Amino acid sequence: ASTLVVGEHEEGVLKASTLSAVAAASALGDVSVLVGGFGPSVHKAATQAASAHSAISQVLVVDWEKVKHELAEPWAELLLMAQEKGKYSHVLAASSSFGKNIVPRAAALLDQTVVSDVIKVVDEHTFVRPVYAGNALSTVKYTGSGPCFMTIRPTAFPAGQASAGTPAPIATLDTGTIKSEAIGRSEWVGQHVQRSERPELGSARVVVSGGRALKSAENFKLLETLADKLGGAVGASRAAVDAGFVPNDMQVGQTGKIVAPDLYIAVGISGAIQHLAGMKDSKVIVAINKDADCPIFQVADYGLAADLFQAVPELIEKLPDKRQVSA
Amino acid sequence: MKVLVAVKRVIDYAVKIRVKADKTGVEMNNVKMSMNPFCEIALEEALRFREAGKASEVVVVSMGGPQCVETLRTGLAMGADRAIHVSTEIPLYPLAVAKLLRAVAANEQPQILLLGKQAIDDDANQTGQMVAGLLKWPQATFASKVYFGDKNDVTVEREVDGGLETLRLQLPAVITTDLRLNEPRYATLPNIMKAKKKTISKLTPEELKVEIKPDFKILEVVDPPKRKGGVMVGSVDELVDKLKNEAHVI
């Protein structure tokens, strides 16, 4: 099998989710990584990709103004063109907002189905994926004639070691032949991106999440202090996002981010199934909630029925200081 | 301007699903079914377009067995003008749904095709993107705000991993809805009564000239591994001790 992994980078640094996608693809065989964007950052990301994993045999770099942003229309055409050239058996991306936006569009253009959010590669065409917010696991078999399109859940595939060998060759893809009436009918206007010094929510070793019981945006600072003490990221339940305490990109759950850190601390979160879907694969779960009957305690390894406004400051005080960048 | 909204019938979001003992799927008998919550949001948005004078007609479409009609009735009771039922007993996966939707869109010629970003049963998150590709229309997925421009365009704010992103699309376009776009209304009793008189037209995949060829098979459905029951601790000191000396995570 030969797989095309659609890479994502931010200012020239490959995202952790892309490294997970490469790790998943390496189980299928030979890997080519497509890195797209506009300007010097693309080439920087391509250089990193060339040594990102020993399974990578080629890096395809696309320096094209149309794919400077994550617009699905040019990206889908680009995938199509790359697939035509490389005739890969699989096309794979992380199930990030980027991958989910682009992969199905490209697949449909080739009359192909998509296996989304794969958590396990059983064999070349058999995969396990969660359904019903992770309350069931479905084993599915792709029976088409290829290529097999899929997105993978990054938390299920730990990124491999960077390759110490010779970097994979980098080839430039010419986008001159790409024509589609859909390109140009969408335009990127702007973005509102949260910048944080903390590790990325999806790949942090420790995640501290808050729910509606935090009562205000101001009170989330308490969780930030706790997260900083543990070198972790801050997440939130849907209720906390809907109440306007924190922005949408902090939501953990079925429709938000899926996290699986070593330590997940749920503070003032009752534990709706949609939230559990986003965090129940965490290694150790701690729940702090006033209500001893709430469902979060059923999945928590350690539950503390207490007022968070007393317990969290006490926890901050008593935790050993591990202020560090998550590795 | 016409808006077409695709809706799916799923197990109600509040139901705790049960995996069948024979591993062929989840128990569907005697289980409460509802319109997929993201589809409700899509329909609500379309109704608001009409109420704001931007849309003249809201058409709901659903595909599958005869039970879909119930979901379409719910859509009509919420306020949709008419409904289309694409009737088939063949299990439908996103690509097939996208092809059927393309055919319906070709007949109906809507300016906006609205869908939920995902269905809460298979959590696939594909259909909107696929149909946009097939129609060669621009797409804005995971929408949290939609504004109409004055040049036959819409501006869509979308929820992405890093925060929010804004796109401008020329119509016709496909928009898929995220949670925070709006809060769907409930159907009132008078509207439920009125809905009974609204039209639900029936089409088949053959009539739409869509061949459904599955390239995807579900081999088995099982319960996820259960987490072992944990312990309650009595104090913060005990918690810190456990995390340090038992779980070794701090």
Interface residues (C-beta under 8 A of the other chain):
Chain A: H69 E70 L71 A72 E73 A76 S95 S96 S97 F98 K100 N101 I102 V103 P104 R105 A106 A107 A108 L109 D111 Q112 T113 V114 V115 S116 D117 T126 P130 V131 Y132 A133 G134 N135 A136 L137 S138 T139 V140 K141 Y142 T143 G144 S145 S180 E181 A182 R185 S186 E187 W188 V189 G190 Q191 H192 V193 Q194 G202 V206 L230 R238 V241 D242 P247 N248 D249 Q254 T255 K257 D262 L263 I273 Q274 K280 K283 V284 I285 V286 A292 F297 Q298 V299 A300 D301 Y302 G303 L304 A305 A306 A311 E314 L315 K318 L319 P320 K322
Chain B: I11 Y13 K16 I17 V19 V26 Y93 P94 L95 A98 K117 Q118 I120 D121 D122 D123 A124 N125 Q126 T127 Q129 M130 V131 A132 G133 L134 K136 W137 P138 Q139 A140 T141 F142 S144 T155 E159 V160 D161 G162 G163 L164 E165 T166 L167 R168 L169 Q170 A173 D178 L179 R180 P214 D215 F216 K217 I218 L219 E220 V221 V222 D223 P224 R227 K228 G229 G230 V231 M232 V233 S235 V236 D237 L239 V240 K242 L243 K244 A247 V249 I250
